[in-house]
Amino acid sequence: MNILRNGELEITYHCGVRMTERHIDMLDVEHALYSGVILRNPIWDAEHENWKYRVESSDIEGVTLTVIVVVDEAEQLLRLVTVF
C-alpha cells in the first residue's frame, strides 16, 4: 500500500485510548499493517461517509491484532480507527 509507505498515519482519539488500554504501541500497529491481510469486505460508514477496512495480523510478539483503518487517498492518509 503506497499510502502506508509514503503517506501519513493519523490516530483517532478512540484508537489512542484503545492502544493505551490494550498496551499496543505504534510498532505493533505498523507491523500489523505491513504484514496483515484484509479478509472481509470493507464496511461503509454512512455517518463519516467512508469505507472502513479490517486488517488482521499480529503484533511484533505474535499476538493476534486487528486494526480498523480508513484510507484517504486524496490526503495520502491512513486513519487508524481502532485496534483490538
Secondary structure, DSSP 4 states (H G I P E B T S, - for coil): -HHHHHSEEEE-HHHHHHHHHTT--HHHHHHHHHH-EE-S--EEETTTTEEEEEEEEE-TTS-EEEEEEEEETTTTEEEEEEE-
